[in-house]
Amino acid sequence: MKHSGKARQAALKLVFWTLAGLMVIFVAGILAVELGRVIWEISVLLVGVWVVFAGFTFYFFRDPEAKVPSGPGLVVSPAHGKVDIVDQIAETQFMGGLCQRISIFLSVIDIHVQNAPVGGKVAFYKYTTGQFMSALKTESAEHNENALLGFVARDDGGVKIGMRLIAGVLARRIVPFVKEGDEPARGERISLIQFGSRTDLYLPLTAKIKIKPGDRVVGGETVMATLS
């Protein structure tokens, strides 16, 4: 009979396309579930990484109170770290010529708050842009971004003491807490260098050095030299 089976074909076509649509929705649901699982796993991983980062950051920025020694003529360490250089060098910007230098390397696990080596007036401050060589290299003191602070000792006849804050590969921000004209006490917090760095201490030739290369020093506590 004419047009026999066309209704069935229409039904089959409708069933086929609704089934195809249903399959698309089903597959999309499976993909959504898998994608959600992946996103969840990545989220858990990122949270774990953040927790580790937060813990390291709090550890890095720890800032204990210094047990500052008392007594006349004492110069305390301006930084926490390891002494790797004790020599003489010409520092003309503040010290005015030849002086003694003690250089301290700060690794990423050291405390990075710096302390005033003597009580007195900040008579000089100069920030110099430069490179970001590894602070492990002693020549970084000459070429890296740095800040030079000059102190005039309050109780030791106006003796000049200088210190240079030196940035490194990771340490790309020097944050001073003092400015020219301030008068911090011996051992007081004066700056922060973030993530690995070096600090140089400049002393007059008459100062008596009390430490040697290889010594570990504590900022605001370890006696580096005496002025009398």
N, C-alpha and C positions, 0 to 999 in steps of 0.2 A: 504494500500500500504506500502511496506517495507520502514522503516526509516521515516515514516510520523511523523511530529511534532518535530523532533530533532532540526530543525532550530529555532523553536519557543522557545524550551528549552534553546538553546544557547543564544537567545536574552534575555530571562527572567533572565538567570544567569548573563549576562553582566549588565543588568539593576539593578539586586539585589546588585551586588558588587559595582557598581558605587554609588547606593543609600546608601549602608552601608558606603562607603568612605566619601560621602557627609555628612552623619549623624555624623561621627567621627569628621570631620572638623567643623561642626556646634556646636557640644558639646564642642570641644576644644575652639572654639571662645567664647562660653558662659562662660566657666571656666576662660579663659584669661581675659574677661571683669570683672568677679567677683574678680579674683585675683588682677587685676589692681586696682579695687575699694578698696580692703582690703589694698593693698600696699599704696595707696594714703591716706587712713584714718590713717594708722600707721605713714606715713611720716608727716602728719599734726600734729599728737600727739607728735612725736619726736621733731618737730620744736618748738611746744609749750613748751615742757619740757626744751629744750635747751635755749629758751628765758628766762624762769624762772631761770634756772641755771646761765645764763650769768648775769642777773640782780642781783641775790644774790651774785655772785662772785665779781662784781663791788662794791656792797654794803659792802661786807666783807672786801675788800681791800681798803676801803676809807682811806684817809690819810690827815686830816685837819691840817692846820698850828697851832702849839701851841702858845698860848699867854703867853710866858715865863715871870714870875714875876722877877723883879730886886730887888737887895738888898743883903747885906752881909749875909753869913751863911745859905742861904736857900737850902733845899733839896726838890726837886720837885718829883712828882710821876713818876716812871719809866714806868707806864702802865696805860691803861684805864680799869676800872673795879670796883669791890666791895672789900673793905677791910674786910677780915673775921678773921684775926689773928693779934694781937699785943702782942708780948711776948719777952722773952729773950731766946737765944739759943747759943750753942757753935758752932762757925764756925771757924774751924782751918786752912783751906786752904789759906785764904787770910786775914780775920779779926784777926786771931791769938788767938781766944778764945771766951769768952762770949761776946755777943753783943745783941743789940735790933733787933728784926725782925718785919717787917710789910709785911704780905702776902696778895696779891691781886689776886682774882679769875677773869679770863676773860672768859665770856660766848661766845658762837658763834656769838652773835649779837654785841659784843663789838669791838672797834677798836683794831687791833692786831699789830700795830707798837709800839715799845718801844722807850723810850727817856732817855737821860742821866740824872741821878738825880742831878748831880753837874757838873760844868765845871772843867776839869782837865785831867789827863793822865790815859789812860787805862794801868794799871801796871800789870794786871793779866788777863789771859783768859784760861779757861780749859773746854773742852767739854767732858762729861761723858755719855756713853751709858747706857741704863737701860730699865725699863719696860715702859708700856704705860697705867698706871692706870688712872682712871677718875681724872681730875684736881679738882673735887669737894672734893676729899679726901685730907685732909691736909698732910697725910703721903706720898702723891705723890712727895712732895719736896725731900724726902729722897731716894725714889726708882726709880723714873722716869728718862728718858733721860733728860739731862739738860746741860746748859752752865752757868758757873760762870764767871762773869766779876768783876774785882776789879778796883776801881777808887781812885786816889790820888787827892784830891781837890786842885785846883790851888790857890784859894784865902783864904783858911781857915787853914793855917798852915800845909798843907800836911795831913789832916785827911783822913783816909781810909773809903770808902763807897763801899759796895758790892751789887751786884744784881745777882739773879739766875733766868734764863729763863727756865721754866719747861714745857716739852711736856705733852700732855694728851692723851685721847683715840683717838680723832680725830686729835689733833695737833701732827703730826709726823715729822714735819720739823721745825727746828729752823734756821733762816737765819740771821747771824750777818752782820751788815754793817761796823763794826769797827774791828780792830785787836790790839793786844798788841803794845803799843807805840804811838797809835793815841791819839789826844787831842781834843775830842769833847767839844763843849760849853754846858752849862746847857740847858736842854730841846731839844737838837739836837737828830734827829732820829738815833738810833744805831742798831736796829734789828727788826725782824719780826717773830712772831710765828703764824703758820697757824692753824686756826679752833679750838678754845677753848684751854685754857692753864692757867698757873699760873705764877706769877712773885713775887719773894721774894726780899725785900730790907733789907740790913743789915746796921745797924748804930752803932756808938760807944755808950757806956753806958752814956756818957755825953750829947748826943743829946736830945733835948726836942721835944717829939712827939706832933704833932698838930692835929692828926686825931684819930678816934676810930673805932672799928669794926662796920660794917654796913654802913660806909660812902662810897659814890660813889666818885671815884677820876678820874681826867683827866690827861692823860700822858703829862708831860712837863709843866703843869699848876698848879695843886693842890700842895700847900706847905704841905709836909709830916712831916717835922721837921726843927728845926734850930740848927745850930752848935755852936752858940755863944749866 
